[in-house]
Amino acid sequence: MTSEVSADGYYVLDRHAVVTVWLEGITDLELADFSVQNVIGGLDVKAHGGGFRVTLWPIYGVGGYIDAERVSLSLEPGKPGDLANHAEA
């Protein structure tokens, strides 16, 4: 976020990134309140039981955890719409 304010009165954001979380070997999960719009306030990844636990902290919609053998993250600069042609099938 910059200190610049747009004509609409919002702070100008200039460093967007798309974060992709890959989970392999899912061993357990507990998710609740999945909705058409899901907003999380945080995402934790911690070692757990020989693998990892990804915890989703909800603001609105889905929350819970997913346990997996392997977890990887990737970051790409830009907004989701900017990367539409880069999606993998």
PyMOL CGO cylinders between C-alpha atoms (Angstrom):
from pymol import cmd
from pymol.cgo import CYLINDER

trace = [
    CYLINDER, 0.00, 0.00, 0.00, 1.23, 3.47, -0.78, 0.3, 1, 1, 1, 1, 1, 1,
    CYLINDER, 1.23, 3.47, -0.78, 0.49, 6.74, 0.99, 0.3, 1, 1, 1, 1, 1, 1,
    CYLINDER, 0.49, 6.74, 0.99, -1.28, 7.94, -2.19, 0.3, 1, 1, 1, 1, 1, 1,
    CYLINDER, -1.28, 7.94, -2.19, -5.10, 8.14, -2.09, 0.3, 1, 1, 1, 1, 1, 1,
    CYLINDER, -5.10, 8.14, -2.09, -7.23, 7.50, -5.20, 0.3, 1, 1, 1, 1, 1, 1,
    CYLINDER, -7.23, 7.50, -5.20, -10.10, 9.73, -6.38, 0.3, 1, 1, 1, 1, 1, 1,
    CYLINDER, -10.10, 9.73, -6.38, -12.46, 7.24, -4.67, 0.3, 1, 1, 1, 1, 1, 1,
    CYLINDER, -12.46, 7.24, -4.67, -10.72, 7.84, -1.32, 0.3, 1, 1, 1, 1, 1, 1,
    CYLINDER, -10.72, 7.84, -1.32, -8.89, 4.48, -1.13, 0.3, 1, 1, 1, 1, 1, 1,
    CYLINDER, -8.89, 4.48, -1.13, -5.19, 3.93, -0.64, 0.3, 1, 1, 1, 1, 1, 1,
    CYLINDER, -5.19, 3.93, -0.64, -3.44, 3.03, -3.90, 0.3, 1, 1, 1, 1, 1, 1,
    CYLINDER, -3.44, 3.03, -3.90, -2.07, -0.52, -3.91, 0.3, 1, 1, 1, 1, 1, 1,
    CYLINDER, -2.07, -0.52, -3.91, 1.00, -1.05, -6.09, 0.3, 1, 1, 1, 1, 1, 1,
    CYLINDER, 1.00, -1.05, -6.09, 2.48, -4.47, -5.27, 0.3, 1, 1, 1, 1, 1, 1,
    CYLINDER, 2.48, -4.47, -5.27, -0.06, -7.12, -6.10, 0.3, 1, 1, 1, 1, 1, 1,
    CYLINDER, -0.06, -7.12, -6.10, 0.83, -10.81, -6.07, 0.3, 1, 1, 1, 1, 1, 1,
    CYLINDER, 0.83, -10.81, -6.07, -1.00, -14.05, -6.74, 0.3, 1, 1, 1, 1, 1, 1,
    CYLINDER, -1.00, -14.05, -6.74, -0.13, -16.73, -4.18, 0.3, 1, 1, 1, 1, 1, 1,
    CYLINDER, -0.13, -16.73, -4.18, -0.73, -20.36, -5.14, 0.3, 1, 1, 1, 1, 1, 1,
    CYLINDER, -0.73, -20.36, -5.14, -0.73, -23.06, -2.46, 0.3, 1, 1, 1, 1, 1, 1,
    CYLINDER, -0.73, -23.06, -2.46, -0.13, -26.64, -3.65, 0.3, 1, 1, 1, 1, 1, 1,
    CYLINDER, -0.13, -26.64, -3.65, -1.07, -29.51, -1.34, 0.3, 1, 1, 1, 1, 1, 1,
    CYLINDER, -1.07, -29.51, -1.34, 0.07, -33.06, -2.10, 0.3, 1, 1, 1, 1, 1, 1,
    CYLINDER, 0.07, -33.06, -2.10, -0.85, -36.20, -0.22, 0.3, 1, 1, 1, 1, 1, 1,
    CYLINDER, -0.85, -36.20, -0.22, -3.79, -34.82, 1.75, 0.3, 1, 1, 1, 1, 1, 1,
    CYLINDER, -3.79, -34.82, 1.75, -4.22, -36.95, 4.86, 0.3, 1, 1, 1, 1, 1, 1,
    CYLINDER, -4.22, -36.95, 4.86, -6.97, -35.10, 6.76, 0.3, 1, 1, 1, 1, 1, 1,
    CYLINDER, -6.97, -35.10, 6.76, -9.12, -32.01, 6.50, 0.3, 1, 1, 1, 1, 1, 1,
    CYLINDER, -9.12, -32.01, 6.50, -11.83, -30.17, 8.32, 0.3, 1, 1, 1, 1, 1, 1,
    CYLINDER, -11.83, -30.17, 8.32, -13.46, -27.26, 6.52, 0.3, 1, 1, 1, 1, 1, 1,
    CYLINDER, -13.46, -27.26, 6.52, -16.66, -25.48, 7.51, 0.3, 1, 1, 1, 1, 1, 1,
    CYLINDER, -16.66, -25.48, 7.51, -18.90, -22.70, 6.20, 0.3, 1, 1, 1, 1, 1, 1,
    CYLINDER, -18.90, -22.70, 6.20, -17.76, -22.82, 2.56, 0.3, 1, 1, 1, 1, 1, 1,
    CYLINDER, -17.76, -22.82, 2.56, -19.61, -20.09, 0.65, 0.3, 1, 1, 1, 1, 1, 1,
    CYLINDER, -19.61, -20.09, 0.65, -19.74, -18.49, -2.79, 0.3, 1, 1, 1, 1, 1, 1,
    CYLINDER, -19.74, -18.49, -2.79, -17.49, -15.79, -1.36, 0.3, 1, 1, 1, 1, 1, 1,
    CYLINDER, -17.49, -15.79, -1.36, -14.77, -16.84, 1.09, 0.3, 1, 1, 1, 1, 1, 1,
    CYLINDER, -14.77, -16.84, 1.09, -12.50, -14.38, 2.87, 0.3, 1, 1, 1, 1, 1, 1,
    CYLINDER, -12.50, -14.38, 2.87, -9.70, -15.53, 5.14, 0.3, 1, 1, 1, 1, 1, 1,
    CYLINDER, -9.70, -15.53, 5.14, -7.88, -13.34, 7.62, 0.3, 1, 1, 1, 1, 1, 1,
    CYLINDER, -7.88, -13.34, 7.62, -4.84, -15.55, 7.74, 0.3, 1, 1, 1, 1, 1, 1,
    CYLINDER, -4.84, -15.55, 7.74, -3.24, -18.75, 6.54, 0.3, 1, 1, 1, 1, 1, 1,
    CYLINDER, -3.24, -18.75, 6.54, -0.74, -20.68, 8.67, 0.3, 1, 1, 1, 1, 1, 1,
    CYLINDER, -0.74, -20.68, 8.67, 1.52, -23.50, 7.50, 0.3, 1, 1, 1, 1, 1, 1,
    CYLINDER, 1.52, -23.50, 7.50, 3.14, -25.51, 10.29, 0.3, 1, 1, 1, 1, 1, 1,
    CYLINDER, 3.14, -25.51, 10.29, 4.85, -28.88, 10.63, 0.3, 1, 1, 1, 1, 1, 1,
    CYLINDER, 4.85, -28.88, 10.63, 2.34, -31.44, 11.88, 0.3, 1, 1, 1, 1, 1, 1,
    CYLINDER, 2.34, -31.44, 11.88, 2.49, -35.22, 12.30, 0.3, 1, 1, 1, 1, 1, 1,
    CYLINDER, 2.49, -35.22, 12.30, 5.25, -35.92, 9.77, 0.3, 1, 1, 1, 1, 1, 1,
    CYLINDER, 5.25, -35.92, 9.77, 3.73, -33.48, 7.25, 0.3, 1, 1, 1, 1, 1, 1,
    CYLINDER, 3.73, -33.48, 7.25, 2.16, -30.06, 7.39, 0.3, 1, 1, 1, 1, 1, 1,
    CYLINDER, 2.16, -30.06, 7.39, -1.06, -28.44, 8.56, 0.3, 1, 1, 1, 1, 1, 1,
    CYLINDER, -1.06, -28.44, 8.56, -2.48, -25.51, 6.61, 0.3, 1, 1, 1, 1, 1, 1,
    CYLINDER, -2.48, -25.51, 6.61, -4.94, -23.57, 8.76, 0.3, 1, 1, 1, 1, 1, 1,
    CYLINDER, -4.94, -23.57, 8.76, -7.41, -21.11, 7.20, 0.3, 1, 1, 1, 1, 1, 1,
    CYLINDER, -7.41, -21.11, 7.20, -8.55, -18.40, 9.62, 0.3, 1, 1, 1, 1, 1, 1,
    CYLINDER, -8.55, -18.40, 9.62, -11.96, -17.19, 8.43, 0.3, 1, 1, 1, 1, 1, 1,
    CYLINDER, -11.96, -17.19, 8.43, -13.38, -13.70, 8.23, 0.3, 1, 1, 1, 1, 1, 1,
    CYLINDER, -13.38, -13.70, 8.23, -16.34, -14.70, 6.08, 0.3, 1, 1, 1, 1, 1, 1,
    CYLINDER, -16.34, -14.70, 6.08, -17.00, -18.19, 4.77, 0.3, 1, 1, 1, 1, 1, 1,
    CYLINDER, -17.00, -18.19, 4.77, -14.59, -21.08, 4.86, 0.3, 1, 1, 1, 1, 1, 1,
    CYLINDER, -14.59, -21.08, 4.86, -12.32, -21.87, 7.77, 0.3, 1, 1, 1, 1, 1, 1,
    CYLINDER, -12.32, -21.87, 7.77, -10.57, -24.95, 9.11, 0.3, 1, 1, 1, 1, 1, 1,
    CYLINDER, -10.57, -24.95, 9.11, -7.47, -26.97, 8.32, 0.3, 1, 1, 1, 1, 1, 1,
    CYLINDER, -7.47, -26.97, 8.32, -5.93, -29.30, 5.75, 0.3, 1, 1, 1, 1, 1, 1,
    CYLINDER, -5.93, -29.30, 5.75, -3.18, -31.79, 6.61, 0.3, 1, 1, 1, 1, 1, 1,
    CYLINDER, -3.18, -31.79, 6.61, -0.87, -32.82, 3.78, 0.3, 1, 1, 1, 1, 1, 1,
    CYLINDER, -0.87, -32.82, 3.78, 2.40, -34.66, 3.26, 0.3, 1, 1, 1, 1, 1, 1,
    CYLINDER, 2.40, -34.66, 3.26, 3.83, -31.83, 1.14, 0.3, 1, 1, 1, 1, 1, 1,
    CYLINDER, 3.83, -31.83, 1.14, 3.01, -28.13, 0.81, 0.3, 1, 1, 1, 1, 1, 1,
    CYLINDER, 3.01, -28.13, 0.81, 4.52, -25.65, -1.62, 0.3, 1, 1, 1, 1, 1, 1,
    CYLINDER, 4.52, -25.65, -1.62, 3.85, -21.97, -2.29, 0.3, 1, 1, 1, 1, 1, 1,
    CYLINDER, 3.85, -21.97, -2.29, 4.48, -19.87, -5.36, 0.3, 1, 1, 1, 1, 1, 1,
    CYLINDER, 4.48, -19.87, -5.36, 4.26, -16.10, -5.81, 0.3, 1, 1, 1, 1, 1, 1,
    CYLINDER, 4.26, -16.10, -5.81, 3.71, -14.30, -9.09, 0.3, 1, 1, 1, 1, 1, 1,
    CYLINDER, 3.71, -14.30, -9.09, 3.59, -10.52, -9.41, 0.3, 1, 1, 1, 1, 1, 1,
    CYLINDER, 3.59, -10.52, -9.41, 0.29, -9.13, -10.64, 0.3, 1, 1, 1, 1, 1, 1,
    CYLINDER, 0.29, -9.13, -10.64, -3.44, -9.44, -10.04, 0.3, 1, 1, 1, 1, 1, 1,
    CYLINDER, -3.44, -9.44, -10.04, -5.42, -12.65, -10.65, 0.3, 1, 1, 1, 1, 1, 1,
    CYLINDER, -5.42, -12.65, -10.65, -6.88, -11.30, -13.91, 0.3, 1, 1, 1, 1, 1, 1,
    CYLINDER, -6.88, -11.30, -13.91, -3.37, -10.53, -15.19, 0.3, 1, 1, 1, 1, 1, 1,
    CYLINDER, -3.37, -10.53, -15.19, -2.44, -14.21, -14.85, 0.3, 1, 1, 1, 1, 1, 1,
    CYLINDER, -2.44, -14.21, -14.85, -5.52, -15.79, -16.46, 0.3, 1, 1, 1, 1, 1, 1,
    CYLINDER, -5.52, -15.79, -16.46, -3.50, -17.06, -19.43, 0.3, 1, 1, 1, 1, 1, 1,
    CYLINDER, -3.50, -17.06, -19.43, -0.92, -18.69, -17.13, 0.3, 1, 1, 1, 1, 1, 1,
    CYLINDER, -0.92, -18.69, -17.13, -3.32, -21.05, -15.35, 0.3, 1, 1, 1, 1, 1, 1,
    CYLINDER, -3.32, -21.05, -15.35, -2.44, -24.73, -15.47, 0.3, 1, 1, 1, 1, 1, 1,
    CYLINDER, -2.44, -24.73, -15.47, -5.07, -27.35, -16.24, 0.3, 1, 1, 1, 1, 1, 1,
]
cmd.load_cgo(trace, "trace")
